[in-house]
Amino acid sequence: MQTETVLNRCVICEKLNADGLEIMGKWICVSCETDMVKRNVDDVQYWYYVMKLRQLLNQS
């Protein structure tokens, strides 16, 4: 019996990936999750993630 790999589209990078987490019905890939948690608030990329997560909250 074969196991099917399900690919989900990340709401941050929009790439298809099988590994990650679901938040409020939306998918965040493990790559974005890992990068997000190691960013400092002084980093521009941190605020990009904040903006994307706020958009996710507003869609609910």
PDBQT receptor file of N, H, CA, C and O in Angstrom, charges set to zero:
ATOM      1  N   MET A   1       0.837  -1.181   0.000  1.00  0.00    +0.000 N 
ATOM      2  CA  MET A   1       0.000   0.000   0.000  1.00  0.00    +0.000 C 
ATOM      3  C   MET A   1       0.884   1.249   0.000  1.00  0.00    +0.000 C 
ATOM      4  O   MET A   1       1.811   1.356   0.803  1.00  0.00    +0.000 OA
ATOM      5  N   GLN A   2       0.597   2.190  -0.899  1.00  0.00    +0.000 N 
ATOM      6  H   GLN A   2      -0.156   2.103  -1.551  1.00  0.00    +0.000 HD
ATOM      7  CA  GLN A   2       1.377   3.412  -1.024  1.00  0.00    +0.000 C 
ATOM      8  C   GLN A   2       0.746   4.537  -0.213  1.00  0.00    +0.000 C 
ATOM      9  O   GLN A   2      -0.476   4.679  -0.170  1.00  0.00    +0.000 OA
ATOM     10  N   THR A   3       1.589   5.327   0.422  1.00  0.00    +0.000 N 
ATOM     11  H   THR A   3       2.582   5.212   0.387  1.00  0.00    +0.000 HD
ATOM     12  CA  THR A   3       1.113   6.492   1.153  1.00  0.00    +0.000 C 
ATOM     13  C   THR A   3       1.232   7.710   0.253  1.00  0.00    +0.000 C 
ATOM     14  O   THR A   3       2.280   7.949  -0.346  1.00  0.00    +0.000 OA
ATOM     15  N   GLU A   4       0.155   8.476   0.161  1.00  0.00    +0.000 N 
ATOM     16  H   GLU A   4      -0.697   8.282   0.648  1.00  0.00    +0.000 HD
ATOM     17  CA  GLU A   4       0.154   9.673  -0.664  1.00  0.00    +0.000 C 
ATOM     18  C   GLU A   4       0.699  10.849   0.131  1.00  0.00    +0.000 C 
ATOM     19  O   GLU A   4       0.320  11.053   1.285  1.00  0.00    +0.000 OA
ATOM     20  N   THR A   5       1.582  11.618  -0.479  1.00  0.00    +0.000 N 
ATOM     21  H   THR A   5       1.889  11.452  -1.416  1.00  0.00    +0.000 HD
ATOM     22  CA  THR A   5       2.094  12.825   0.149  1.00  0.00    +0.000 C 
ATOM     23  C   THR A   5       1.210  13.991  -0.266  1.00  0.00    +0.000 C 
ATOM     24  O   THR A   5       1.014  14.239  -1.456  1.00  0.00    +0.000 OA
ATOM     25  N   VAL A   6       0.683  14.697   0.711  1.00  0.00    +0.000 N 
ATOM     26  H   VAL A   6       0.842  14.495   1.678  1.00  0.00    +0.000 HD
ATOM     27  CA  VAL A   6      -0.176  15.844   0.441  1.00  0.00    +0.000 C 
ATOM     28  C   VAL A   6       0.683  17.101   0.478  1.00  0.00    +0.000 C 
ATOM     29  O   VAL A   6       1.398  17.351   1.448  1.00  0.00    +0.000 OA
ATOM     30  N   LEU A   7       0.602  17.886  -0.592  1.00  0.00    +0.000 N 
ATOM     31  H   LEU A   7       0.022  17.682  -1.380  1.00  0.00    +0.000 HD
ATOM     32  CA  LEU A   7       1.334  19.141  -0.653  1.00  0.00    +0.000 C 
ATOM     33  C   LEU A   7       0.372  20.285  -0.376  1.00  0.00    +0.000 C 
ATOM     34  O   LEU A   7      -0.733  20.325  -0.917  1.00  0.00    +0.000 OA
ATOM     35  N   ASN A   8       0.789  21.194   0.452  1.00  0.00    +0.000 N 
ATOM     36  H   ASN A   8       1.686  21.162   0.891  1.00  0.00    +0.000 HD
ATOM     37  CA  ASN A   8      -0.007  22.368   0.788  1.00  0.00    +0.000 C 
ATOM     38  C   ASN A   8       0.745  23.614   0.346  1.00  0.00    +0.000 C 
ATOM     39  O   ASN A   8       1.976  23.624   0.317  1.00  0.00    +0.000 OA
ATOM     40  N   ARG A   9       0.001  24.669   0.001  1.00  0.00    +0.000 N 
ATOM     41  H   ARG A   9      -0.999  24.660   0.025  1.00  0.00    +0.000 HD
ATOM     42  CA  ARG A   9       0.627  25.923  -0.415  1.00  0.00    +0.000 C 
ATOM     43  C   ARG A   9       0.803  26.828   0.806  1.00  0.00    +0.000 C 
ATOM     44  O   ARG A   9      -0.156  27.142   1.512  1.00  0.00    +0.000 OA
ATOM     45  N   CYS A  10       2.033  27.231   1.033  1.00  0.00    +0.000 N 
ATOM     46  H   CYS A  10       2.812  26.976   0.461  1.00  0.00    +0.000 HD
ATOM     47  CA  CYS A  10       2.373  28.102   2.162  1.00  0.00    +0.000 C 
ATOM     48  C   CYS A  10       1.798  29.510   1.931  1.00  0.00    +0.000 C 
ATOM     49  O   CYS A  10       1.931  30.064   0.840  1.00  0.00    +0.000 OA
ATOM     50  N   VAL A  11       1.160  30.082   2.959  1.00  0.00    +0.000 N 
ATOM     51  H   VAL A  11       1.051  29.631   3.845  1.00  0.00    +0.000 HD
ATOM     52  CA  VAL A  11       0.595  31.427   2.835  1.00  0.00    +0.000 C 
ATOM     53  C   VAL A  11       1.670  32.513   2.881  1.00  0.00    +0.000 C 
ATOM     54  O   VAL A  11       1.391  33.670   2.566  1.00  0.00    +0.000 OA
ATOM     55  N   ILE A  12       2.879  32.156   3.265  1.00  0.00    +0.000 N 
ATOM     56  H   ILE A  12       3.106  31.216   3.520  1.00  0.00    +0.000 HD
ATOM     57  CA  ILE A  12       3.975  33.124   3.324  1.00  0.00    +0.000 C 
ATOM     58  C   ILE A  12       4.746  33.147   2.003  1.00  0.00    +0.000 C 
ATOM     59  O   ILE A  12       4.802  34.180   1.336  1.00  0.00    +0.000 OA
ATOM     60  N   CYS A  13       5.337  32.016   1.626  1.00  0.00    +0.000 N 
ATOM     61  H   CYS A  13       5.291  31.177   2.167  1.00  0.00    +0.000 HD
ATOM     62  CA  CYS A  13       6.189  31.960   0.423  1.00  0.00    +0.000 C 
ATOM     63  C   CYS A  13       5.437  31.456  -0.813  1.00  0.00    +0.000 C 
ATOM     64  O   CYS A  13       5.945  31.558  -1.929  1.00  0.00    +0.000 OA
ATOM     65  N   GLU A  14       4.235  30.917  -0.620  1.00  0.00    +0.000 N 
ATOM     66  H   GLU A  14       3.822  30.834   0.287  1.00  0.00    +0.000 HD
ATOM     67  CA  GLU A  14       3.367  30.406  -1.686  1.00  0.00    +0.000 C 
ATOM     68  C   GLU A  14       3.921  29.184  -2.409  1.00  0.00    +0.000 C 
ATOM     69  O   GLU A  14       3.453  28.846  -3.496  1.00  0.00    +0.000 OA
ATOM     70  N   LYS A  15       4.909  28.522  -1.822  1.00  0.00    +0.000 N 
ATOM     71  H   LYS A  15       5.290  28.797  -0.939  1.00  0.00    +0.000 HD
ATOM     72  CA  LYS A  15       5.451  27.292  -2.405  1.00  0.00    +0.000 C 
ATOM     73  C   LYS A  15       4.678  26.091  -1.879  1.00  0.00    +0.000 C 
ATOM     74  O   LYS A  15       4.107  26.130  -0.790  1.00  0.00    +0.000 OA
ATOM     75  N   LEU A  16       4.670  25.019  -2.678  1.00  0.00    +0.000 N 
ATOM     76  H   LEU A  16       5.134  24.988  -3.564  1.00  0.00    +0.000 HD
ATOM     77  CA  LEU A  16       4.047  23.771  -2.248  1.00  0.00    +0.000 C 
ATOM     78  C   LEU A  16       5.028  23.001  -1.384  1.00  0.00    +0.000 C 
ATOM     79  O   LEU A  16       6.208  22.887  -1.716  1.00  0.00    +0.000 OA
ATOM     80  N   ASN A  17       4.531  22.471  -0.266  1.00  0.00    +0.000 N 
ATOM     81  H   ASN A  17       3.572  22.563   0.003  1.00  0.00    +0.000 HD
ATOM     82  CA  ASN A  17       5.396  21.761   0.661  1.00  0.00    +0.000 C 
ATOM     83  C   ASN A  17       4.566  20.779   1.470  1.00  0.00    +0.000 C 
ATOM     84  O   ASN A  17       3.396  21.032   1.756  1.00  0.00    +0.000 OA
ATOM     85  N   ALA A  18       5.168  19.670   1.835  1.00  0.00    +0.000 N 
ATOM     86  H   ALA A  18       6.119  19.464   1.603  1.00  0.00    +0.000 HD
ATOM     87  CA  ALA A  18       4.473  18.653   2.630  1.00  0.00    +0.000 C 
ATOM     88  C   ALA A  18       4.694  18.845   4.123  1.00  0.00    +0.000 C 
ATOM     89  O   ALA A  18       3.927  18.325   4.935  1.00  0.00    +0.000 OA
ATOM     90  N   ASP A  19       5.739  19.590   4.497  1.00  0.00    +0.000 N 
ATOM     91  H   ASP A  19       6.362  20.012   3.838  1.00  0.00    +0.000 HD
ATOM     92  CA  ASP A  19       6.071  19.765   5.911  1.00  0.00    +0.000 C 
ATOM     93  C   ASP A  19       5.730  21.177   6.366  1.00  0.00    +0.000 C 
ATOM     94  O   ASP A  19       6.057  22.153   5.691  1.00  0.00    +0.000 OA
ATOM     95  N   GLY A  20       5.077  21.278   7.503  1.00  0.00    +0.000 N 
ATOM     96  H   GLY A  20       4.811  20.485   8.052  1.00  0.00    +0.000 HD
ATOM     97  CA  GLY A  20       4.728  22.581   8.040  1.00  0.00    +0.000 C 
ATOM     98  C   GLY A  20       3.640  22.472   9.077  1.00  0.00    +0.000 C 
ATOM     99  O   GLY A  20       3.415  21.410   9.658  1.00  0.00    +0.000 OA
ATOM    100  N   LEU A  21       2.960  23.593   9.303  1.00  0.00    +0.000 N 
ATOM    101  H   LEU A  21       3.142  24.456   8.831  1.00  0.00    +0.000 HD
ATOM    102  CA  LEU A  21       1.890  23.591  10.287  1.00  0.00    +0.000 C 
ATOM    103  C   LEU A  21       0.692  24.372   9.776  1.00  0.00    +0.000 C 
ATOM    104  O   LEU A  21       0.806  25.253   8.924  1.00  0.00    +0.000 OA
ATOM    105  N   GLU A  22      -0.449  24.019  10.323  1.00  0.00    +0.000 N 
ATOM    106  H   GLU A  22      -0.542  23.304  11.015  1.00  0.00    +0.000 HD
ATOM    107  CA  GLU A  22      -1.689  24.672   9.932  1.00  0.00    +0.000 C 
ATOM    108  C   GLU A  22      -2.114  25.608  11.055  1.00  0.00    +0.000 C 
ATOM    109  O   GLU A  22      -2.209  25.208  12.215  1.00  0.00    +0.000 OA
ATOM    110  N   ILE A  23      -2.367  26.862  10.688  1.00  0.00    +0.000 N 
ATOM    111  H   ILE A  23      -2.289  27.187   9.745  1.00  0.00    +0.000 HD
ATOM    112  CA  ILE A  23      -2.844  27.854  11.647  1.00  0.00    +0.000 C 
ATOM    113  C   ILE A  23      -4.118  28.461  11.082  1.00  0.00    +0.000 C 
ATOM    114  O   ILE A  23      -4.120  29.032   9.992  1.00  0.00    +0.000 OA
ATOM    115  N   MET A  24      -5.190  28.331  11.831  1.00  0.00    +0.000 N 
ATOM    116  H   MET A  24      -5.189  27.867  12.717  1.00  0.00    +0.000 HD
ATOM    117  CA  MET A  24      -6.484  28.874  11.427  1.00  0.00    +0.000 C 
ATOM    118  C   MET A  24      -6.867  28.430  10.018  1.00  0.00    +0.000 C 
ATOM    119  O   MET A  24      -7.423  29.206   9.241  1.00  0.00    +0.000 OA
ATOM    120  N   GLY A  25      -6.566  27.187   9.703  1.00  0.00    +0.000 N 
ATOM    121  H   GLY A  25      -6.114  26.557  10.334  1.00  0.00    +0.000 HD
ATOM    122  CA  GLY A  25      -6.927  26.630   8.406  1.00  0.00    +0.000 C 
ATOM    123  C   GLY A  25      -5.985  27.003   7.272  1.00  0.00    +0.000 C 
ATOM    124  O   GLY A  25      -6.235  26.646   6.120  1.00  0.00    +0.000 OA
ATOM    125  N   LYS A  26      -4.913  27.711   7.578  1.00  0.00    +0.000 N 
ATOM    126  H   LYS A  26      -4.711  28.001   8.513  1.00  0.00    +0.000 HD
ATOM    127  CA  LYS A  26      -3.927  28.123   6.568  1.00  0.00    +0.000 C 
ATOM    128  C   LYS A  26      -2.611  27.418   6.855  1.00  0.00    +0.000 C 
ATOM    129  O   LYS A  26      -2.308  27.105   8.007  1.00  0.00    +0.000 OA
ATOM    130  N   TRP A  27      -1.835  27.170   5.817  1.00  0.00    +0.000 N 
ATOM    131  H   TRP A  27      -2.082  27.424   4.882  1.00  0.00    +0.000 HD
ATOM    132  CA  TRP A  27      -0.608  26.392   5.890  1.00  0.00    +0.000 C 
ATOM    133  C   TRP A  27       0.623  27.292   5.900  1.00  0.00    +0.000 C 
ATOM    134  O   TRP A  27       0.727  28.216   5.094  1.00  0.00    +0.000 OA
ATOM    135  N   ILE A  28       1.560  27.022   6.817  1.00  0.00    +0.000 N 
ATOM    136  H   ILE A  28       1.475  26.271   7.472  1.00  0.00    +0.000 HD
ATOM    137  CA  ILE A  28       2.865  27.690   6.844  1.00  0.00    +0.000 C 
ATOM    138  C   ILE A  28       3.921  26.603   6.772  1.00  0.00    +0.000 C 
ATOM    139  O   ILE A  28       3.954  25.710   7.619  1.00  0.00    +0.000 OA
ATOM    140  N   CYS A  29       4.787  26.670   5.761  1.00  0.00    +0.000 N 
ATOM    141  H   CYS A  29       4.760  27.395   5.073  1.00  0.00    +0.000 HD
ATOM    142  CA  CYS A  29       5.794  25.628   5.582  1.00  0.00    +0.000 C 
ATOM    143  C   CYS A  29       6.854  25.713   6.675  1.00  0.00    +0.000 C 
ATOM    144  O   CYS A  29       7.043  26.755   7.302  1.00  0.00    +0.000 OA
ATOM    145  N   VAL A  30       7.532  24.608   6.885  1.00  0.00    +0.000 N 
ATOM    146  H   VAL A  30       7.379  23.761   6.375  1.00  0.00    +0.000 HD
ATOM    147  CA  VAL A  30       8.536  24.523   7.943  1.00  0.00    +0.000 C 
ATOM    148  C   VAL A  30       9.694  25.491   7.682  1.00  0.00    +0.000 C 
ATOM    149  O   VAL A  30      10.310  25.983   8.628  1.00  0.00    +0.000 OA
ATOM    150  N   SER A  31       9.990  25.765   6.435  1.00  0.00    +0.000 N 
ATOM    151  H   SER A  31       9.490  25.366   5.667  1.00  0.00    +0.000 HD
ATOM    152  CA  SER A  31      11.065  26.694   6.099  1.00  0.00    +0.000 C 
ATOM    153  C   SER A  31      10.722  28.116   6.564  1.00  0.00    +0.000 C 
ATOM    154  O   SER A  31      11.553  28.789   7.174  1.00  0.00    +0.000 OA
ATOM    155  N   CYS A  32       9.504  28.565   6.274  1.00  0.00    +0.000 N 
ATOM    156  H   CYS A  32       8.829  28.019   5.778  1.00  0.00    +0.000 HD
ATOM    157  CA  CYS A  32       9.075  29.900   6.705  1.00  0.00    +0.000 C 
ATOM    158  C   CYS A  32       8.936  29.961   8.223  1.00  0.00    +0.000 C 
ATOM    159  O   CYS A  32       9.315  30.953   8.846  1.00  0.00    +0.000 OA
ATOM    160  N   GLU A  33       8.402  28.918   8.805  1.00  0.00    +0.000 N 
ATOM    161  H   GLU A  33       8.094  28.113   8.299  1.00  0.00    +0.000 HD
ATOM    162  CA  GLU A  33       8.252  28.861  10.261  1.00  0.00    +0.000 C 
ATOM    163  C   GLU A  33       9.612  28.997  10.947  1.00  0.00    +0.000 C 
ATOM    164  O   GLU A  33       9.763  29.778  11.886  1.00  0.00    +0.000 OA
ATOM    165  N   THR A  34      10.591  28.242  10.478  1.00  0.00    +0.000 N 
ATOM    166  H   THR A  34      10.469  27.607   9.715  1.00  0.00    +0.000 HD
ATOM    167  CA  THR A  34      11.934  28.268  11.061  1.00  0.00    +0.000 C 
ATOM    168  C   THR A  34      12.568  29.643  10.910  1.00  0.00    +0.000 C 
ATOM    169  O   THR A  34      13.166  30.167  11.850  1.00  0.00    +0.000 OA
ATOM    170  N   ASP A  35      12.436  30.226   9.720  1.00  0.00    +0.000 N 
ATOM    171  H   ASP A  35      11.951  29.801   8.956  1.00  0.00    +0.000 HD
ATOM    172  CA  ASP A  35      13.013  31.543   9.466  1.00  0.00    +0.000 C 
ATOM    173  C   ASP A  35      12.324  32.614  10.316  1.00  0.00    +0.000 C 
ATOM    174  O   ASP A  35      12.969  33.528  10.831  1.00  0.00    +0.000 OA
ATOM    175  N   MET A  36      11.015  32.485  10.451  1.00  0.00    +0.000 N 
ATOM    176  H   MET A  36      10.491  31.743  10.033  1.00  0.00    +0.000 HD
ATOM    177  CA  MET A  36      10.227  33.460  11.195  1.00  0.00    +0.000 C 
ATOM    178  C   MET A  36      10.646  33.537  12.666  1.00  0.00    +0.000 C 
ATOM    179  O   MET A  36      10.802  34.630  13.209  1.00  0.00    +0.000 OA
ATOM    180  N   VAL A  37      10.825  32.403  13.297  1.00  0.00    +0.000 N 
ATOM    181  H   VAL A  37      10.698  31.515  12.856  1.00  0.00    +0.000 HD
ATOM    182  CA  VAL A  37      11.115  32.400  14.737  1.00  0.00    +0.000 C 
ATOM    183  C   VAL A  37      12.547  32.814  15.069  1.00  0.00    +0.000 C 
ATOM    184  O   VAL A  37      12.835  33.156  16.215  1.00  0.00    +0.000 OA
ATOM    185  N   LYS A  38      13.439  32.789  14.094  1.00  0.00    +0.000 N 
ATOM    186  H   LYS A  38      13.204  32.511  13.162  1.00  0.00    +0.000 HD
ATOM    187  CA  LYS A  38      14.814  33.198  14.395  1.00  0.00    +0.000 C 
ATOM    188  C   LYS A  38      15.095  34.660  14.041  1.00  0.00    +0.000 C 
ATOM    189  O   LYS A  38      16.201  35.150  14.272  1.00  0.00    +0.000 OA
ATOM    190  N   ARG A  39      14.110  35.355  13.487  1.00  0.00    +0.000 N 
ATOM    191  H   ARG A  39      13.211  34.957  13.299  1.00  0.00    +0.000 HD
ATOM    192  CA  ARG A  39      14.281  36.770  13.128  1.00  0.00    +0.000 C 
ATOM    193  C   ARG A  39      14.202  37.672  14.352  1.00  0.00    +0.000 C 
ATOM    194  O   ARG A  39      13.483  37.389  15.311  1.00  0.00    +0.000 OA
ATOM    195  N   ASN A  40      14.953  38.757  14.297  1.00  0.00    +0.000 N 
ATOM    196  H   ASN A  40      15.537  38.987  13.518  1.00  0.00    +0.000 HD
ATOM    197  CA  ASN A  40      14.938  39.782  15.323  1.00  0.00    +0.000 C 
ATOM    198  C   ASN A  40      13.934  40.854  14.903  1.00  0.00    +0.000 C 
ATOM    199  O   ASN A  40      13.733  41.063  13.707  1.00  0.00    +0.000 OA
ATOM    200  N   VAL A  41      13.305  41.532  15.851  1.00  0.00    +0.000 N 
ATOM    201  H   VAL A  41      13.469  41.361  16.823  1.00  0.00    +0.000 HD
ATOM    202  CA  VAL A  41      12.312  42.560  15.512  1.00  0.00    +0.000 C 
ATOM    203  C   VAL A  41      12.916  43.738  14.753  1.00  0.00    +0.000 C 
ATOM    204  O   VAL A  41      12.179  44.520  14.152  1.00  0.00    +0.000 OA
ATOM    205  N   ASP A  42      14.223  43.879  14.768  1.00  0.00    +0.000 N 
ATOM    206  H   ASP A  42      14.821  43.244  15.257  1.00  0.00    +0.000 HD
ATOM    207  CA  ASP A  42      14.889  44.938  14.013  1.00  0.00    +0.000 C 
ATOM    208  C   ASP A  42      15.068  44.573  12.542  1.00  0.00    +0.000 C 
ATOM    209  O   ASP A  42      15.457  45.417  11.735  1.00  0.00    +0.000 OA
ATOM    210  N   ASP A  43      14.790  43.346  12.200  1.00  0.00    +0.000 N 
ATOM    211  H   ASP A  43      14.473  42.661  12.856  1.00  0.00    +0.000 HD
ATOM    212  CA  ASP A  43      14.979  42.835  10.845  1.00  0.00    +0.000 C 
ATOM    213  C   ASP A  43      13.743  43.140   9.991  1.00  0.00    +0.000 C 
ATOM    214  O   ASP A  43      12.615  42.903  10.424  1.00  0.00    +0.000 OA
ATOM    215  N   VAL A  44      13.951  43.652   8.807  1.00  0.00    +0.000 N 
ATOM    216  H   VAL A  44      14.867  43.844   8.455  1.00  0.00    +0.000 HD
ATOM    217  CA  VAL A  44      12.853  43.964   7.884  1.00  0.00    +0.000 C 
ATOM    218  C   VAL A  44      12.035  42.717   7.568  1.00  0.00    +0.000 C 
ATOM    219  O   VAL A  44      10.812  42.791   7.452  1.00  0.00    +0.000 OA
ATOM    220  N   GLN A  45      12.691  41.591   7.430  1.00  0.00    +0.000 N 
ATOM    221  H   GLN A  45      13.684  41.530   7.524  1.00  0.00    +0.000 HD
ATOM    222  CA  GLN A  45      12.000  40.332   7.116  1.00  0.00    +0.000 C 
ATOM    223  C   GLN A  45      11.026  39.948   8.231  1.00  0.00    +0.000 C 
ATOM    224  O   GLN A  45       9.984  39.352   7.957  1.00  0.00    +0.000 OA
ATOM    225  N   TYR A  46      11.347  40.277   9.466  1.00  0.00    +0.000 N 
ATOM    226  H   TYR A  46      12.193  40.761   9.688  1.00  0.00    +0.000 HD
ATOM    227  CA  TYR A  46      10.441  40.018  10.596  1.00  0.00    +0.000 C 
ATOM    228  C   TYR A  46       9.103  40.707  10.354  1.00  0.00    +0.000 C 
ATOM    229  O   TYR A  46       8.045  40.108  10.549  1.00  0.00    +0.000 OA
ATOM    230  N   TRP A  47       9.152  41.958   9.933  1.00  0.00    +0.000 N 
ATOM    231  H   TRP A  47      10.011  42.445   9.774  1.00  0.00    +0.000 HD
ATOM    232  CA  TRP A  47       7.924  42.726   9.717  1.00  0.00    +0.000 C 
ATOM    233  C   TRP A  47       7.149  42.229   8.504  1.00  0.00    +0.000 C 
ATOM    234  O   TRP A  47       5.927  42.367   8.448  1.00  0.00    +0.000 OA
ATOM    235  N   TYR A  48       7.841  41.659   7.546  1.00  0.00    +0.000 N 
ATOM    236  H   TYR A  48       8.834  41.546   7.591  1.00  0.00    +0.000 HD
ATOM    237  CA  TYR A  48       7.162  41.013   6.421  1.00  0.00    +0.000 C 
ATOM    238  C   TYR A  48       6.307  39.852   6.943  1.00  0.00    +0.000 C 
ATOM    239  O   TYR A  48       5.150  39.702   6.549  1.00  0.00    +0.000 OA
ATOM    240  N   TYR A  49       6.878  39.041   7.822  1.00  0.00    +0.000 N 
ATOM    241  H   TYR A  49       7.818  39.162   8.142  1.00  0.00    +0.000 HD
ATOM    242  CA  TYR A  49       6.138  37.923   8.410  1.00  0.00    +0.000 C 
ATOM    243  C   TYR A  49       4.953  38.420   9.240  1.00  0.00    +0.000 C 
ATOM    244  O   TYR A  49       3.868  37.841   9.185  1.00  0.00    +0.000 OA
ATOM    245  N   VAL A  50       5.159  39.483  10.002  1.00  0.00    +0.000 N 
ATOM    246  H   VAL A  50       6.040  39.953  10.047  1.00  0.00    +0.000 HD
ATOM    247  CA  VAL A  50       4.072  40.058  10.799  1.00  0.00    +0.000 C 
ATOM    248  C   VAL A  50       2.929  40.487   9.884  1.00  0.00    +0.000 C 
ATOM    249  O   VAL A  50       1.763  40.214  10.172  1.00  0.00    +0.000 OA
ATOM    250  N   MET A  51       3.264  41.160   8.780  1.00  0.00    +0.000 N 
ATOM    251  H   MET A  51       4.211  41.382   8.547  1.00  0.00    +0.000 HD
ATOM    252  CA  MET A  51       2.250  41.613   7.828  1.00  0.00    +0.000 C 
ATOM    253  C   MET A  51       1.470  40.427   7.256  1.00  0.00    +0.000 C 
ATOM    254  O   MET A  51       0.242  40.472   7.182  1.00  0.00    +0.000 OA
ATOM    255  N   LYS A  52       2.175  39.371   6.854  1.00  0.00    +0.000 N 
ATOM    256  H   LYS A  52       3.173  39.335   6.914  1.00  0.00    +0.000 HD
ATOM    257  CA  LYS A  52       1.523  38.189   6.288  1.00  0.00    +0.000 C 
ATOM    258  C   LYS A  52       0.614  37.520   7.317  1.00  0.00    +0.000 C 
ATOM    259  O   LYS A  52      -0.485  37.082   6.975  1.00  0.00    +0.000 OA
ATOM    260  N   LEU A  53       1.055  37.436   8.563  1.00  0.00    +0.000 N 
ATOM    261  H   LEU A  53       1.947  37.792   8.840  1.00  0.00    +0.000 HD
ATOM    262  CA  LEU A  53       0.235  36.826   9.611  1.00  0.00    +0.000 C 
ATOM    263  C   LEU A  53      -0.988  37.678   9.936  1.00  0.00    +0.000 C 
ATOM    264  O   LEU A  53      -2.053  37.139  10.237  1.00  0.00    +0.000 OA
ATOM    265  N   ARG A  54      -0.848  38.989   9.881  1.00  0.00    +0.000 N 
ATOM    266  H   ARG A  54       0.018  39.427   9.637  1.00  0.00    +0.000 HD
ATOM    267  CA  ARG A  54      -2.007  39.872  10.089  1.00  0.00    +0.000 C 
ATOM    268  C   ARG A  54      -3.032  39.673   8.979  1.00  0.00    +0.000 C 
ATOM    269  O   ARG A  54      -4.235  39.655   9.239  1.00  0.00    +0.000 OA
ATOM    270  N   GLN A  55      -2.560  39.524   7.746  1.00  0.00    +0.000 N 
ATOM    271  H   GLN A  55      -1.583  39.539   7.535  1.00  0.00    +0.000 HD
ATOM    272  CA  GLN A  55      -3.470  39.257   6.629  1.00  0.00    +0.000 C 
ATOM    273  C   GLN A  55      -4.226  37.956   6.870  1.00  0.00    +0.000 C 
ATOM    274  O   GLN A  55      -5.422  37.863   6.592  1.00  0.00    +0.000 OA
ATOM    275  N   LEU A  56      -3.526  36.963   7.385  1.00  0.00    +0.000 N 
ATOM    276  H   LEU A  56      -2.555  37.039   7.611  1.00  0.00    +0.000 HD
ATOM    277  CA  LEU A  56      -4.141  35.678   7.697  1.00  0.00    +0.000 C 
ATOM    278  C   LEU A  56      -5.247  35.860   8.745  1.00  0.00    +0.000 C 
ATOM    279  O   LEU A  56      -6.325  35.281   8.612  1.00  0.00    +0.000 OA
ATOM    280  N   LEU A  57      -4.985  36.654   9.774  1.00  0.00    +0.000 N 
ATOM    281  H   LEU A  57      -4.109  37.124   9.882  1.00  0.00    +0.000 HD
ATOM    282  CA  LEU A  57      -5.979  36.915  10.818  1.00  0.00    +0.000 C 
ATOM    283  C   LEU A  57      -7.187  37.663  10.267  1.00  0.00    +0.000 C 
ATOM    284  O   LEU A  57      -8.321  37.380  10.653  1.00  0.00    +0.000 OA
ATOM    285  N   ASN A  58      -6.952  38.610   9.373  1.00  0.00    +0.000 N 
ATOM    286  H   ASN A  58      -6.031  38.840   9.060  1.00  0.00    +0.000 HD
ATOM    287  CA  ASN A  58      -8.040  39.406   8.807  1.00  0.00    +0.000 C 
ATOM    288  C   ASN A  58      -8.925  38.604   7.858  1.00  0.00    +0.000 C 
ATOM    289  O   ASN A  58     -10.074  38.979   7.626  1.00  0.00    +0.000 OA
ATOM    290  N   GLN A  59      -8.413  37.519   7.314  1.00  0.00    +0.000 N 
ATOM    291  H   GLN A  59      -7.480  37.215   7.503  1.00  0.00    +0.000 HD
ATOM    292  CA  GLN A  59      -9.193  36.671   6.412  1.00  0.00    +0.000 C 
ATOM    293  C   GLN A  59     -10.183  35.802   7.171  1.00  0.00    +0.000 C 
ATOM    294  O   GLN A  59     -11.118  35.263   6.578  1.00  0.00    +0.000 OA
ATOM    295  N   SER A  60      -9.990  35.663   8.456  1.00  0.00    +0.000 N 
ATOM    296  H   SER A  60      -9.231  36.101   8.937  1.00  0.00    +0.000 HD
ATOM    297  CA  SER A  60     -10.849  34.771   9.258  1.00  0.00    +0.000 C 
ATOM    298  C   SER A  60     -12.168  35.414   9.590  1.00  0.00    +0.000 C 
ATOM    299  O   SER A  60     -13.003  34.802  10.256  1.00  0.00    +0.000 OA
TER     300      SER A  60
